[in-house]
């Protein structure tokens, strides 16, 4: 078994600081995914003015700003790059969801949101793998994922 290099004090401080922002970005991804599930199910409430988009606005803005302002120590640079990429992708997904022109038959245009949402989620997964203390829950092996794999993720 290969041991990872020891984590220095600066990296420990980075992990403690970035954990909240990582969790906030995961929450944004989950909220956007939930909105897409509503849209895919044909719910009339899945529109560009859905209340969940207002909630994600502040959460995403604060997390993305904090991530961009952070100076990562050497050991955490790869993790930080993934967080910056995740933030940018989730911001694109949020913009697409918010955009009034992204409507099809009164609902959201799913693909325009799903593409950057997937990219953001992948970046969050990569960040979780880059440093300890950042966990992602995988539903890929769950019983409910068989039908969703081909349609959403």
Secondary structure, 3 states (H helix, E strand, C coil): CCCCCCCCHHHHHHHHHHHHHHHHHHHHHHHHHHHHHHHHCCCCCCCCCCHHHHHHHHHHHHHHHHHHHCCCCHHHHHHHHHHHHHHHHHHHHHHHHHCCCCEECCEECHHHHHHHHHHHHHHHHHHHHHCCCCCCCCCCCCCCHHHHHHHCC
